[in-house]
Amino acid sequence: MKKDIQIPEVTNVEIAIVYEYNDIYKTDDWNVYIINNKDVDLEMIVIVSQGFSETKTTSLLRKKLEKLPANSFAKVELIQPELFQLNNRFQVSFFEGNMLFDKTFIFKQNTVKEGALRMISEIKKRGVLAK
């Protein structure tokens, strides 16, 4: 029975942590973005995030987006720099057509820092992509 279940591979969807200036509060912030590089819309996107290490675990945060158009991106949440000392997991589930997709993205501890920033062409800002 298990061999009959198809688990589709997620491609062309990414999670990024971006370092950007906040015009409203006049601060430099770290924000999490989801990027859809597919030629189709994603629907009913649910993102569950949590920081963890061997001794610490943060509470779960859940975010839902109704739709993410093809070849676009959306800001998911603000993330505090103190959390970069932990592993940060982002579980992303969404529908593409009538099929459910699911992928877990992880930023390993201490990998998100100013020295690791690279230009993310889709957002046109500097950030780090999840592995």
DSSP file (Angstrom, degrees, kcal/mol; ACC not computed):
  #  RESIDUE AA STRUCTURE BP1 BP2  ACC     N-H-->O    O-->H-N    N-H-->O    O-->H-N    TCO  KAPPA ALPHA  PHI   PSI    X-CA   Y-CA   Z-CA
    1    1 A M    >         0   0    0      0, 0.0     3,-1.4     0, 0.0     4,-0.4   0.000 360.0 360.0 360.0 -43.9    0.0    0.0    0.0
    2    2 A K  G >   +     0   0    0      1,-0.3     3,-1.4     2,-0.2     0, 0.0   0.851 360.0  60.8 -61.4 -32.8    2.7    2.5    0.9
    3    3 A K  G 3  S+     0   0    0      1,-0.3    -1,-0.3     3,-0.0     0, 0.0   0.712  98.6  58.7 -68.0 -17.8    4.4    1.9   -2.5
    4    4 A D  G <  S+     0   0    0     -3,-1.4     2,-0.5     2,-0.1    -1,-0.3   0.583  83.8  96.5 -85.7 -11.2    1.2    3.2   -4.2
    5    5 A I    <   -     0   0    0     -3,-1.4     2,-0.6    -4,-0.4    -3,-0.0  -0.698  65.8-149.4 -84.3 124.0    1.3    6.6   -2.4
    6    6 A Q        -     0   0    0     -2,-0.5    -2,-0.1     2,-0.0    -3,-0.0  -0.822  10.1-168.9 -94.6 125.8    2.9    9.3   -4.6
    7    7 A I        -     0   0    0     -2,-0.6    94,-0.1    94,-0.0     2,-0.1  -0.920  19.7-142.8-112.3 104.1    4.8   12.0   -2.7
    8    8 A P        -     0   0    0      0, 0.0    94,-0.4     0, 0.0     2,-0.3  -0.362  14.8-118.2 -70.9 145.3    5.6   14.7   -5.2
    9    9 A E        -     0   0    0     92,-0.1     2,-0.5    -2,-0.1    94,-0.1  -0.637  23.1-127.4 -82.2 136.5    8.9   16.5   -5.0
   10   10 A V        +     0   0    0     -2,-0.3     2,-0.3    92,-0.2     3,-0.1  -0.739  36.4 170.7 -85.5 125.1    8.8   20.3   -4.3
   11   11 A T        +     0   0    0     -2,-0.5     3,-0.1     1,-0.1    27,-0.1  -0.948  54.5  20.0-131.1 154.8   10.8   22.3   -6.8
   12   12 A N  S    S+     0   0    0     -2,-0.3    25,-3.0     1,-0.2     2,-0.4   0.724  91.7 109.5  61.5  25.5   11.1   26.0   -7.5
   13   13 A V  E     +A   36   0A   0     23,-0.2     2,-0.3    24,-0.2    23,-0.2  -1.000  45.2 175.8-126.1 130.6    9.7   27.1   -4.1
   14   14 A E  E     -A   35   0A   0     21,-2.2    21,-3.0    -2,-0.4     2,-0.4  -0.928  26.9-142.2-135.9 157.4   12.2   28.6   -1.6
   15   15 A I  E     -A   34   0A   0     -2,-0.3   115,-2.6    19,-0.2     2,-0.3  -0.976  25.5-177.2-116.5 134.4   12.4   30.2    1.8
   16   16 A A  E     -AB  33 129A   0     17,-2.4    17,-3.0    -2,-0.4     2,-0.5  -0.965  24.3-145.1-131.4 147.0   14.7   33.1    2.4
   17   17 A I  E     -AB  32 128A   0    111,-2.6   111,-2.5    -2,-0.3     2,-0.4  -0.974  29.0-164.8-108.6 122.1   15.7   35.2    5.3
   18   18 A V  E     -AB  31 127A   0     13,-3.3    13,-2.7    -2,-0.5     2,-0.6  -0.877  18.3-143.6-116.8 137.5   16.3   38.8    4.1
   19   19 A Y  E     +A   30   0A   0    107,-2.0   107,-0.4    -2,-0.4     2,-0.3  -0.887  40.4 155.8 -98.1 116.9   18.1   41.7    5.8
   20   20 A E  E     -A   29   0A   0      9,-2.9     9,-3.3    -2,-0.6     2,-0.4  -0.961  44.7-102.9-146.3 159.4   16.2   44.9    4.9
   21   21 A Y  E     -A   28   0A   0     -2,-0.3     2,-0.7     7,-0.2     7,-0.2  -0.657  27.1-142.5 -85.0 134.1   15.5   48.4    6.0
   22   22 A N  E  >> -A   27   0A   0      5,-3.7     4,-1.5    -2,-0.4     5,-1.0  -0.872   9.3-165.5 -98.4 109.7   12.1   49.1    7.6
   23   23 A D  T  45S+     0   0    0     -2,-0.7    -1,-0.2     1,-0.2     5,-0.0   0.810  84.9  53.5 -64.8 -31.8   11.0   52.6    6.4
   24   24 A I  T  45S+     0   0    0      1,-0.2    -1,-0.2     3,-0.1    -2,-0.0   0.950 123.0  24.2 -70.7 -49.5    8.2   52.8    9.0
   25   25 A Y  T  45S-     0   0    0      2,-0.1    -2,-0.2     0, 0.0    -1,-0.2   0.456  99.2-127.3 -98.3  -1.9   10.3   52.1   12.1
   26   26 A K  T  <5 +     0   0    0     -4,-1.5     2,-0.3     1,-0.2    -3,-0.2   0.911  67.8 122.2  56.9  45.6   13.7   53.3   10.7
   27   27 A T  E   < -A   22   0A   0     -5,-1.0    -5,-3.7    -7,-0.0     2,-0.6  -0.901  68.6-114.2-132.2 160.7   15.4   50.0   11.6
   28   28 A D  E     -A   21   0A   0     -2,-0.3     2,-0.3    -7,-0.2    -7,-0.2  -0.886  44.8-174.8 -94.1 122.4   17.2   47.1    9.9
   29   29 A D  E     -A   20   0A   0     -9,-3.3    -9,-2.9    -2,-0.6     2,-0.5  -0.802  27.5-132.3-120.1 157.4   15.1   44.0   10.2
   30   30 A W  E     -A   19   0A   0     49,-0.5    49,-2.6    -2,-0.3     2,-0.4  -0.952  32.6-177.6-105.2 126.3   15.4   40.3    9.3
   31   31 A N  E     -AC  18  78A   0    -13,-2.7   -13,-3.3    -2,-0.5     2,-0.4  -0.950  23.3-131.3-128.3 147.0   12.3   39.0    7.5
   32   32 A V  E     -AC  17  77A   0     45,-3.3    44,-3.6    -2,-0.4    45,-1.0  -0.816  27.6-173.5 -96.1 133.6   11.3   35.6    6.2
   33   33 A Y  E     -AC  16  75A   0    -17,-3.0   -17,-2.4    -2,-0.4     2,-0.4  -0.928  19.1-144.7-124.3 149.4   10.0   35.3    2.6
   34   34 A I  E     -AC  15  74A   0     40,-2.4    40,-2.1    -2,-0.3     2,-0.5  -0.953  19.3-157.1-108.2 136.7    8.5   32.5    0.6
   35   35 A I  E     -AC  14  73A   0    -21,-3.0   -21,-2.2    -2,-0.4     2,-0.7  -0.960   7.7-161.0-119.5 126.9    9.5   32.6   -3.1
   36   36 A N  E     +AC  13  72A   0     36,-3.2    36,-1.1    -2,-0.5   -23,-0.2  -0.896  16.1 169.4-107.3 102.2    7.4   30.9   -5.8
   37   37 A N        +     0   0    0    -25,-3.0   -24,-0.2    -2,-0.7     2,-0.1   0.211  45.6 110.3 -94.3  14.0    9.5   30.4   -9.0
   38   38 A K  S    S-     0   0    0    -26,-0.4    33,-1.6     2,-0.2    34,-0.1  -0.445  75.3-127.5 -84.7 162.3    6.9   28.2  -10.6
   39   39 A D  S    S+     0   0    0     31,-0.2     2,-0.3    -2,-0.1    31,-0.2   0.263  91.0  66.5 -90.0  10.4    4.8   29.2  -13.6
   40   40 A V  S    S-     0   0    0     29,-0.1    31,-0.3    57,-0.0    -2,-0.2  -0.920  89.8-102.0-128.8 155.9    1.7   28.3  -11.7
   41   41 A D        -     0   0    0     -2,-0.3     2,-0.4    29,-0.1    56,-0.3  -0.431  27.3-137.7 -72.9 148.7    0.0   29.8   -8.6
   42   42 A L  E     -E   68   0B   0     26,-2.4    26,-2.7    54,-0.1     2,-0.3  -0.889  22.8-160.5-102.9 141.0    0.3   28.1   -5.2
   43   43 A E  E     +EF  67  95B   0     52,-2.6    52,-2.9    -2,-0.4    24,-0.2  -0.896  58.7   9.9-125.5 153.9   -2.9   27.9   -3.1
   44   44 A M  E    S-     0   0B   0     22,-2.7     2,-0.4    -2,-0.3    22,-0.2   0.919  75.5-170.9  48.7  56.9   -3.7   27.4    0.6
   45   45 A I  E     -E   65   0B   0     20,-2.3    20,-2.6    -3,-0.2     2,-0.5  -0.648   7.5-171.2 -81.4 128.9   -0.1   27.8    1.7
   46   46 A V  E     -EF  64  93B   0     47,-2.8    47,-2.4    -2,-0.4     2,-0.5  -0.989   1.0-170.1-121.5 126.5    0.6   26.9    5.4
   47   47 A I  E     -EF  63  92B   0     16,-3.0    16,-2.2    -2,-0.5     2,-0.5  -0.973   2.0-171.2-120.0 122.2    4.0   27.7    6.9
   48   48 A V  E     -EF  62  91B   0     43,-2.4    43,-3.0    -2,-0.5     2,-0.3  -0.960  11.4-171.7-113.6 122.0    4.8   26.4   10.3
   49   49 A S  E     +EF  61  90B   0     12,-2.8    12,-2.3    -2,-0.5     2,-0.3  -0.870  11.2 164.3-119.2 149.6    8.1   27.7   11.8
   50   50 A Q  E     - F   0  89B   0     39,-2.0    39,-3.0    -2,-0.3     2,-0.3  -0.949  26.1-139.9-160.6 138.8   10.0   26.7   14.9
   51   51 A G  E     + F   0  88B   0      8,-0.3     7,-2.8    -2,-0.3     2,-0.3  -0.787  33.1 167.4 -96.6 145.1   13.5   27.3   16.3
   52   52 A F  E     +GF  57  87B   0     35,-2.7    35,-2.7    -2,-0.3     2,-0.2  -0.998  18.9 166.7-156.9 154.8   15.2   24.4   18.0
   53   53 A S        -     0   0    0      3,-2.8    33,-0.1    -2,-0.3    32,-0.0  -0.796  59.5 -79.5-145.7-170.1   18.5   23.1   19.5
   54   54 A E  S    S+     0   0    0     -2,-0.2     3,-0.1     1,-0.2     0, 0.0   0.808 130.2  23.4 -68.2 -27.1   19.4   20.2   21.7
   55   55 A T  S    S+     0   0    0      1,-0.1     2,-0.3     0, 0.0    -1,-0.2   0.575 120.4  52.6-115.6 -13.5   18.3   22.2   24.8
   56   56 A K        +     0   0    0      2,-0.0    -3,-2.8     0, 0.0     2,-0.3  -0.939  48.8 179.4-130.3 149.0   15.9   24.8   23.5
   57   57 A T  B     -G   52   0B   0     -2,-0.3    -5,-0.2    -5,-0.2     2,-0.1  -0.980  17.1-145.3-144.4 134.0   12.7   24.9   21.5
   58   58 A T        -     0   0    0     -7,-2.8     2,-0.1    -2,-0.3     3,-0.1  -0.444  35.0 -89.2 -88.9 169.5   10.7   27.9   20.6
   59   59 A S        -     0   0    0     -2,-0.1    -8,-0.3     1,-0.1     2,-0.3  -0.377  49.4 -97.8 -72.2 159.3    6.9   27.9   20.2
   60   60 A L        -     0   0    0    -10,-0.1     2,-0.4    -3,-0.1   -10,-0.2  -0.577  33.2-159.2 -78.0 138.9    5.4   27.1   16.9
   61   61 A L  E     -E   49   0B   0    -12,-2.3   -12,-2.8    -2,-0.3     2,-0.4  -0.974   6.4-162.1-116.5 136.2    4.3   30.0   14.6
   62   62 A R  E     -E   48   0B   0     -2,-0.4     2,-0.4   -14,-0.2   -14,-0.2  -0.950   8.7-179.0-121.0 139.0    1.8   29.3   11.9
   63   63 A K  E     -E   47   0B   0    -16,-2.2   -16,-3.0    -2,-0.4     2,-0.4  -1.000   7.6-161.8-136.2 136.6    1.1   31.5    8.8
   64   64 A K  E     -E   46   0B   0     -2,-0.4     2,-0.4   -18,-0.2   -18,-0.2  -0.970   4.2-171.5-121.7 134.2   -1.5   30.9    6.1
   65   65 A L  E     -E   45   0B   0    -20,-2.6   -20,-2.3    -2,-0.4     3,-0.1  -0.991  15.2-152.2-119.7 130.5   -1.5   32.5    2.7
   66   66 A E  E    S-     0   0B   0     -2,-0.4   -22,-2.7     1,-0.3     2,-0.3   0.923  78.1  -1.8 -65.6 -44.4   -4.5   32.0    0.4
   67   67 A K  E     -E   43   0B   0    -24,-0.2    -1,-0.3   -23,-0.1   -24,-0.2  -0.996  49.4-164.9-152.9 140.5   -2.6   32.4   -2.8
   68   68 A L  E     -E   42   0B   0    -26,-2.7   -26,-2.4    -2,-0.3     3,-0.1  -0.938  32.4-133.2-125.7 106.6    0.9   33.1   -4.0
   69   69 A P    >   -     0   0    0      0, 0.0     3,-0.7     0, 0.0   -33,-0.2  -0.059  35.3 -79.2 -59.2 159.8    0.9   34.0   -7.7
   70   70 A A  T 3  S+     0   0    0      1,-0.2   -31,-0.2   -31,-0.2   -29,-0.1  -0.261 112.9   8.7 -57.0 142.5    3.3   32.4  -10.2
   71   71 A N  T 3  S+     0   0    0    -33,-1.6     2,-0.2   -31,-0.3    -1,-0.2   0.894 108.6 106.7  51.0  50.5    6.8   33.9  -10.2
   72   72 A S  E <   -C   36   0A   0    -36,-1.1   -36,-3.2    -3,-0.7     2,-0.3  -0.807  53.4-142.1-141.4-177.3    6.3   36.0   -7.1
   73   73 A F  E     -C   35   0A   0     -2,-0.2     2,-0.3   -38,-0.2   -38,-0.2  -0.954   6.0-157.4-146.7 163.9    7.2   36.2   -3.4
   74   74 A A  E     -C   34   0A   0    -40,-2.1   -40,-2.4    -2,-0.3     2,-0.4  -0.998  25.2-114.7-146.4 143.6    5.5   37.2   -0.1
   75   75 A K  E     -C   33   0A   0     -2,-0.3   -42,-0.3   -42,-0.2     3,-0.1  -0.635  29.6-178.0 -76.2 132.5    6.8   38.3    3.3
   76   76 A V  E     -     0   0A   0    -44,-3.6     2,-0.3    -2,-0.4   -43,-0.2   0.877  52.7 -33.2 -98.0 -52.2    6.0   35.6    5.9
   77   77 A E  E     -C   32   0A   0    -45,-1.0   -45,-3.3   -14,-0.0    -1,-0.3  -0.992  53.2 -99.0-166.0 160.2    7.2   37.0    9.2
   78   78 A L  E     -C   31   0A   0     -2,-0.3     2,-0.4   -47,-0.2   -47,-0.2  -0.698  38.2-157.0 -81.5 140.3    9.7   39.1   11.1
   79   79 A I        -     0   0    0    -49,-2.6   -49,-0.5    -2,-0.3     5,-0.0  -0.987  12.9-127.8-126.0 133.3   12.4   37.0   12.7
   80   80 A Q    >   -     0   0    0     -2,-0.4     3,-2.0     1,-0.1     4,-0.3  -0.568  16.9-129.8 -77.9 136.4   14.5   38.1   15.7
   81   81 A P  G >  S+     0   0    0      0, 0.0     3,-1.7     0, 0.0     4,-0.2   0.752 103.5  71.5 -58.8 -24.8   18.3   37.8   15.2
   82   82 A E  G >  S+     0   0    0      1,-0.3     3,-1.1     2,-0.2     4,-0.1   0.786  88.8  63.8 -61.4 -25.6   18.6   35.9   18.6
   83   83 A L  G X  S+     0   0    0     -3,-2.0     3,-1.8     1,-0.2    -1,-0.3   0.630  80.5  79.5 -74.9 -12.8   16.9   33.0   16.9
   84   84 A F  G <  S+     0   0    0     -3,-1.7    26,-3.8     1,-0.3    27,-0.3   0.657  80.1  68.9 -70.1 -13.9   19.8   32.5   14.5
   85   85 A Q  G <  S+     0   0    0     -3,-1.1    -1,-0.3    -4,-0.2     2,-0.2   0.606 100.8  59.4 -75.5 -11.8   21.7   30.8   17.4
   86   86 A L  S <  S-     0   0    0     -3,-1.8     2,-0.3    -4,-0.1    24,-0.3  -0.677  99.2 -98.7-107.5 164.5   19.1   28.0   16.9
   87   87 A N  E     -F   52   0B   0    -35,-2.7   -35,-2.7    -2,-0.2     2,-0.5  -0.683  40.4-148.9 -73.7 139.2   18.2   25.8   14.0
   88   88 A N  E     -FH  51 107B   0     19,-2.6    19,-2.6    -2,-0.3     2,-0.4  -0.960  10.8-164.4-120.9 119.8   15.2   27.3   12.3
   89   89 A R  E     -FH  50 106B   0    -39,-3.0   -39,-2.0    -2,-0.5     2,-0.5  -0.846   7.2-171.3-107.2 135.2   12.7   25.0   10.6
   90   90 A F  E     -FH  49 105B   0     15,-2.9    15,-2.8    -2,-0.4     2,-0.6  -0.952   6.6-162.9-126.0 109.0   10.0   26.1    8.1
   91   91 A Q  E     -FH  48 104B   0    -43,-3.0   -43,-2.4    -2,-0.5     2,-0.5  -0.840  12.0-166.6 -94.2 119.7    7.5   23.4    7.1
   92   92 A V  E     +FH  47 103B   0     11,-3.3    11,-2.5    -2,-0.6     2,-0.4  -0.927  10.8 176.1-114.5 124.6    5.7   24.6    4.0
   93   93 A S  E     +FH  46 102B   0    -47,-2.4   -47,-2.8    -2,-0.5     2,-0.3  -0.976  13.2 151.2-124.7 141.2    2.5   22.9    2.6
   94   94 A F  E     - H   0 101B   0      7,-2.1     7,-3.2    -2,-0.4     2,-0.5  -0.989  39.9-112.2-160.8 163.0    0.5   24.0   -0.4
   95   95 A F  E     -FH  43 100B   0    -52,-2.9   -52,-2.6    -2,-0.3     2,-0.5  -0.887  18.7-173.5-102.5 134.2   -1.7   23.0   -3.2
   96   96 A E  E >  S- H   0  99B   0      3,-2.5     3,-1.6    -2,-0.5     2,-0.4  -0.957  75.7 -40.7-121.8 108.5   -0.6   23.2   -6.8
   97   97 A G  T 3  S-     0   0    0     -2,-0.5   -54,-0.1   -56,-0.3    -2,-0.0  -0.613 123.6 -30.7  67.5-129.4   -3.7   22.3   -8.8
   98   98 A N  T 3  S+     0   0    0     -2,-0.4     2,-0.4    -3,-0.1    -1,-0.2   0.236 118.6  98.5-102.8  12.9   -5.4   19.5   -6.9
   99   99 A M  E <   -H   96   0B   0     -3,-1.6    -3,-2.5     0, 0.0     2,-0.4  -0.857  66.6-136.1-108.7 136.0   -2.2   18.0   -5.5
  100  100 A L  E     -H   95   0B   0     -2,-0.4     2,-0.3    -5,-0.2    -5,-0.2  -0.731  21.8-169.2 -88.8 133.0   -0.8   18.7   -2.0
  101  101 A F  E     -H   94   0B   0     -7,-3.2    -7,-2.1    -2,-0.4     2,-0.3  -0.888   4.8-175.7-120.1 152.5    2.9   19.4   -1.7
  102  102 A D  E     +H   93   0B   0    -94,-0.4     2,-0.3    -2,-0.3   -92,-0.2  -0.984   7.1 165.9-150.4 135.7    5.0   19.6    1.5
  103  103 A K  E     -H   92   0B   0    -11,-2.5   -11,-3.3    -2,-0.3     2,-0.5  -0.991  24.7-140.8-150.3 145.0    8.6   20.5    2.1
  104  104 A T  E     -H   91   0B   0     -2,-0.3     2,-0.4   -13,-0.2   -13,-0.2  -0.929  16.3-165.1-107.8 126.9   10.7   21.3    5.2
  105  105 A F  E     -H   90   0B   0    -15,-2.8   -15,-2.9    -2,-0.5     2,-0.4  -0.893   6.8-163.5-108.9 139.7   13.4   24.0    4.9
  106  106 A I  E     -H   89   0B   0     -2,-0.4    25,-1.6   -17,-0.2     2,-0.7  -0.987  17.6-162.3-130.5 133.2   16.1   24.4    7.6
  107  107 A F  E     -H   88   0B   0    -19,-2.6   -19,-2.6    -2,-0.4     3,-0.1  -0.957  31.2-135.9-102.9 111.3   18.4   27.3    8.4
  108  108 A K    >   -     0   0    0     -2,-0.7     3,-1.7   -21,-0.2     4,-0.4  -0.302  36.8 -77.4 -67.5 154.3   21.2   25.6   10.5
  109  109 A Q  T 3  S+     0   0    0      1,-0.3   -24,-0.2   -24,-0.1   -22,-0.2  -0.177 112.9   6.2 -56.3 140.7   22.3   27.5   13.6
  110  110 A N  T 3  S+     0   0    0    -26,-3.8    -1,-0.3   -24,-0.3   -25,-0.1   0.628  97.6 107.0  61.6  19.3   24.6   30.4   13.1
  111  111 A T    <   +     0   0    0     -3,-1.7     2,-0.8   -27,-0.3    -2,-0.1   0.640  61.1  76.3 -96.4 -16.9   24.4   30.3    9.3
  112  112 A V        +     0   0    0     -4,-0.4     2,-0.3   -28,-0.3    -2,-0.1  -0.846  66.8 122.7 -96.0 110.5   22.2   33.4    9.0
  113  113 A K  S >  S-     0   0    0     -2,-0.8     3,-1.7     1,-0.1     4,-0.4  -0.967  75.0 -95.6-159.4 164.9   24.5   36.4    9.5
  114  114 A E  G >  S+     0   0    0     -2,-0.3     3,-1.2     1,-0.3    -1,-0.1   0.849 120.2  58.5 -58.5 -35.9   25.5   39.5    7.6
  115  115 A G  G 3  S+     0   0    0      1,-0.2    -1,-0.3    -3,-0.0    -3,-0.0   0.689 104.1  52.8 -68.0 -17.7   28.6   37.8    6.2
  116  116 A A  G <  S+     0   0    0     -3,-1.7    -1,-0.2     2,-0.0    -2,-0.2   0.440  80.4 124.3 -96.2  -1.3   26.5   35.1    4.5
  117  117 A L    <   +     0   0    0     -3,-1.2     2,-0.3    -4,-0.4    11,-0.2  -0.357  33.9 176.4 -66.8 136.7   24.2   37.5    2.7
  118  118 A R  E     -D  127   0A   0      9,-2.6     9,-2.9     7,-0.1     2,-0.3  -0.952  40.0 -91.1-134.1 154.4   23.8   37.2   -1.1
  119  119 A M  E     -D  126   0A   0     -2,-0.3     2,-0.8     7,-0.2     7,-0.2  -0.504  32.5-152.2 -68.0 127.6   21.7   39.0   -3.6
  120  120 A I  E >>> -D  125   0A   0      5,-2.9     4,-2.6    -2,-0.3     5,-1.0  -0.896   5.7-157.3-101.9 107.1   18.4   37.1   -4.0
  121  121 A S  T 345S+     0   0    0     -2,-0.8    -1,-0.2     1,-0.3     5,-0.0   0.806  86.0  56.6 -60.9 -34.9   17.4   38.1   -7.6
  122  122 A E  T 345S+     0   0    0      1,-0.2    -1,-0.3    -3,-0.1   -49,-0.1   0.882 120.7  29.1 -64.8 -37.4   13.6   37.4   -7.1
  123  123 A I  T <45S-     0   0    0     -3,-0.8    -2,-0.2     2,-0.2    -1,-0.2   0.681  97.8-135.6 -95.1 -21.7   13.3   39.8   -4.2
  124  124 A K  T  <5S+     0   0    0     -4,-2.6     2,-0.3     1,-0.3    -3,-0.2   0.858  71.0 101.6  63.1  37.8   16.2   42.2   -5.3
  125  125 A K  E   <S- D   0 120A   0     -5,-1.0    -5,-2.9    -7,-0.1     2,-0.3  -0.936  79.0 -96.5-142.3 164.0   17.5   42.2   -1.7
  126  126 A R  E     + D   0 119A   0   -107,-0.4  -107,-2.0    -2,-0.3     2,-0.3  -0.658  60.9 121.0 -87.2 137.5   20.3   40.6    0.2
  127  127 A G  E     -BD  18 118A   0     -9,-2.9    -9,-2.6    -2,-0.3     2,-0.4  -0.928  55.2 -90.6-168.4-168.7   19.5   37.4    2.2
  128  128 A V  E     -B   17   0A   0   -111,-2.5  -111,-2.6    -2,-0.3     2,-0.3  -0.990  29.6-140.3-127.3 132.0   20.2   33.8    2.8
  129  129 A L  E     -B   16   0A   0     -2,-0.4  -113,-0.2  -113,-0.2     2,-0.1  -0.705  25.5-113.1 -91.1 144.4   18.3   30.9    1.2
  130  130 A A              0   0    0   -115,-2.6   -23,-0.2    -2,-0.3  -115,-0.1  -0.370 360.0 360.0 -72.3 153.4   17.3   27.8    3.2
  131  131 A K              0   0    0    -25,-1.6    -1,-0.1    -2,-0.1   -24,-0.1   0.414 360.0 360.0 -88.1 360.0   18.9   24.5    2.4
